[in-house]
Amino acid sequence: MTGEIVFMLVLVAAALVAFFTEIFPIEVTALGLLGILLVTGIVETAAGRVSQLAGRQRWLAIAALLGSVSLLSGFLNNTAVVAI
C-alpha cells in the first residue's frame, strides 16, 4: 500500500468516527475533511479520475456523482454528504 492509500483509509476512519459520534457539528467535520483533502491535493486527483473515466460524456460524470452521493446518504447525514 502506498502512503496515499494509508492516509485516505485513516482519514475515512476518522471521518466516520467523527460523523457518528458528532464530536464536532457535522458541518464542521465535513468542511474540515474537505479542507484536508484540498490541502493534500487528493480531491483534485479524485475529480481528475472521474473526469478521465467520463471523458467527454458529462452524463457519466453526473451518474458517478449521483451514485456516490446516494450511497453515502444512506449511511451519513445528508448535510455532510452535500458538503463533501
C-alpha positions in Angstrom: 0.0 0.0 0.0 1.2 3.5 -0.8 1.2 6.3 1.7 -1.8 8.0 -0.1 -3.9 4.9 0.4 -3.0 4.6 4.1 -3.7 8.3 4.5 -7.1 8.0 2.9 -8.0 5.0 5.0 -7.0 6.8 8.2 -8.9 9.9 7.1 -12.1 7.9 6.2 -11.9 6.1 9.5 -11.5 9.3 11.4 -14.3 10.9 9.4 -16.7 8.0 10.2 -15.9 8.2 13.9 -16.4 12.0 13.8 -19.7 11.8 12.0 -21.1 9.0 14.1 -20.0 10.4 17.5 -20.7 14.0 16.4 -17.8 15.4 18.4 -18.0 18.5 16.3 -21.0 19.7 14.4 -21.4 17.7 11.2 -20.8 20.8 9.0 -17.5 21.5 10.7 -16.4 17.9 10.3 -17.3 17.8 6.6 -15.7 21.2 5.9 -12.6 20.2 7.8 -12.2 17.0 5.9 -12.7 18.9 2.6 -10.0 21.3 3.7 -7.6 18.5 4.4 -8.3 16.9 1.0 -7.9 20.2 -0.7 -4.6 20.9 1.0 -3.2 17.4 0.2 -4.5 17.6 -3.4 -6.4 14.3 -3.1 -9.7 16.0 -4.1 -8.2 17.1 -7.4 -6.9 13.6 -8.0 -10.4 12.1 -7.5 -12.0 14.7 -9.7 -9.4 14.1 -12.4 -10.0 10.4 -12.4 -13.8 10.8 -12.6 -13.3 13.3 -15.4 -10.9 10.9 -17.2 -13.3 8.0 -16.9 -16.2 10.0 -18.1 -14.3 11.5 -21.0 -16.4 13.9 -23.0 -19.7 12.4 -21.8 -20.9 14.5 -19.0 -23.7 12.2 -18.2 -21.2 9.6 -17.0 -19.7 12.1 -14.5 -23.2 13.0 -13.3 -24.1 9.4 -12.9 -20.9 8.7 -10.9 -21.6 11.7 -8.7 -25.3 10.7 -8.2 -24.3 7.1 -7.4 -21.7 8.1 -4.8 -24.0 10.7 -3.2 -26.9 8.2 -3.0 -24.7 5.5 -1.4 -23.2 8.0 1.1 -26.6 9.5 2.1 -27.8 6.0 3.1 -25.2 6.0 5.9 -24.5 9.6 6.7 -26.4 12.7 7.4 -27.4 14.4 4.2 -25.8 17.7 5.2 -22.5 16.0 5.5 -22.9 14.3 2.1 -23.8 17.6 0.4 -20.8 19.3 2.0 -18.4 16.5 0.9 
